[in-house]
C-alpha cells in the first residue's frame, strides 16, 4: 500500500516532511559550492575545461577532481523530473550520475507517489555513493533506489529492467551516446529522456533530434534536452 502523504491528499512526498527540508538543505549547500572553488579547476584554461567536458577518455580523472562537489541539477530541473516521472506514472527509472543524490531524491519521490517502482542509478565516485545513500535513507526513499558504484559503461552493461520509463543523463556529458546505446533497447515507446547540459555532447543531440532515429526532442529551459522515444 502506498503510505505517502500524497495518498492522503495532503501533499506530495516531495513537498512533505522529511524530504522537503532535506532537499532544501542540499540545494542550499550546493549553491554555496562551485567547481571554481577548487584551485586546479579555477586555474584551468577555458579551452582545456571544454576539452575535458567533451572527452570520452579522461572523464574519470576530471570528475574525480570534483568528488566533493554536489554537481546538482537546478531546483527547476528537480521539480521537472518529479513532474515528468509522476505524470507519466513511471515505475522504472535509470539515472546516469548520482552525485549526492539530489536528482535521485526527486525521482524516487515520484516513484513513491506512483505506488512504488525501481530506480537504478550509477556513480563512479565511492564517496558520492556513500553520501547519496545517506541522503536517500534520511529522505525515507532508500528502498526504491539501487545505486551501482562504478563506470556506467560497465554498471549498465547488464541486469537492466525489462523496460525503462524514464532516463536522466547527468554524468560525464561525452558519454551520453554510449550510455544511450546501453539503455535504448529497454526504452518503452513513449519513454522520456532528460539530458542535463547536453550541449557538451553534439553527437547525442544530433541523435535524439532525429525522428528517423526514433526520437522526438526539444530543448527545455537553458540546460535540459527533453526527448521522447517514439513507438
ChimeraX attribute file (.defattr): number of C-alpha atoms within 10 A of each C-alpha:
attribute: neighborCount
match mode: 1-to-1
recipient: residues
	/A:1	6
	/A:2	12
	/A:3	11
	/A:4	19
	/A:5	17
	/A:6	17
	/A:7	16
	/A:8	10
	/A:9	8
	/A:10	11
	/A:11	14
	/A:12	21
	/A:13	26
	/A:14	26
	/A:15	15
	/A:16	14
	/A:17	14
	/A:18	13
	/A:19	22
	/A:20	15
	/A:21	14
	/A:22	18
	/A:23	22
	/A:24	13
	/A:25	12
	/A:26	17
	/A:27	17
	/A:28	11
	/A:29	12
	/A:30	18
	/A:31	13
	/A:32	9
	/A:33	14
	/A:34	15
	/A:35	16
	/A:36	11
	/A:37	11
	/A:38	14
	/A:39	9
	/A:40	10
	/A:41	17
	/A:42	13
	/A:43	10
	/A:44	12
	/A:45	10
	/A:46	11
	/A:47	9
	/A:48	11
	/A:49	15
	/A:50	12
	/A:51	13
	/A:52	19
	/A:53	19
	/A:54	19
	/A:55	18
	/A:56	15
	/A:57	11
	/A:58	13
	/A:59	18
	/A:60	14
	/A:61	10
	/A:62	16
	/A:63	18
	/A:64	12
	/A:65	14
	/A:66	16
	/A:67	17
	/A:68	17
	/A:69	19
	/A:70	22
	/A:71	22
	/A:72	20
	/A:73	21
	/A:74	16
	/A:75	14
	/A:76	9
	/A:77	19
	/A:78	18
	/A:79	16
	/A:80	16
	/A:81	25
	/A:82	22
	/A:83	15
	/A:84	17
	/A:85	26
	/A:86	21
	/A:87	11
	/A:88	15
	/A:89	18
	/A:90	24
	/A:91	22
	/A:92	21
	/A:93	26
	/A:94	25
	/A:95	23
	/A:96	28
	/A:97	27
	/A:98	31
	/A:99	30
	/A:100	27
	/A:101	29
	/A:102	25
	/A:103	25
	/A:104	30
	/A:105	30
	/A:106	25
	/A:107	33
	/A:108	32
	/A:109	26
	/A:110	27
	/A:111	26
	/A:112	26
	/A:113	24
	/A:114	20
	/A:115	15
	/A:116	19
	/A:117	18
	/A:118	20
	/A:119	25
	/A:120	21
	/A:121	25
	/A:122	24
	/A:123	24
	/A:124	23
	/A:125	20
	/A:126	14
	/A:127	13
	/A:128	21
	/A:129	23
	/A:130	15
	/A:131	16
	/A:132	22
	/A:133	20
	/A:134	15
	/A:135	22
	/A:136	22
	/A:137	13
	/A:138	13
	/A:139	21
	/A:140	18
	/A:141	21
	/A:142	18
	/A:143	14
	/A:144	19
	/A:145	21
	/A:146	14
	/A:147	22
	/A:148	19
	/A:149	18
	/A:150	15
	/A:151	15
	/A:152	22
	/A:153	16
	/A:154	13
	/A:155	19
	/A:156	20
	/A:157	12
	/A:158	9
	/A:159	7
	/A:160	15
	/A:161	16
	/A:162	10
	/A:163	17
	/A:164	24
	/A:165	22
	/A:166	27
	/A:167	26
	/A:168	22
	/A:169	23
	/A:170	23
	/A:171	24
	/A:172	25
	/A:173	26
	/A:174	22
	/A:175	25
	/A:176	23
	/A:177	18
	/A:178	14
	/A:179	20
	/A:180	20
	/A:181	12
	/A:182	16
	/A:183	18
	/A:184	14
	/A:185	11
	/A:186	14
	/A:187	23
	/A:188	17
	/A:189	15
	/A:190	17
	/A:191	22
	/A:192	26
	/A:193	26
	/A:194	24
	/A:195	25
	/A:196	22
	/A:197	17
	/A:198	22
	/A:199	17
	/A:200	19
	/A:201	19
	/A:202	14
	/A:203	14
	/A:204	19
	/A:205	20
	/A:206	12
	/A:207	17
	/A:208	23
	/A:209	19
	/A:210	12
	/A:211	13
	/A:212	10
	/A:213	12
	/A:214	14
	/A:215	20
	/A:216	18
	/A:217	20
	/A:218	13
	/A:219	16
	/A:220	15
	/A:221	10
	/A:222	8
	/A:223	14
	/A:224	20
	/A:225	21
	/A:226	19
	/A:227	22
	/A:228	22
	/A:229	21
	/A:230	16
	/A:231	10
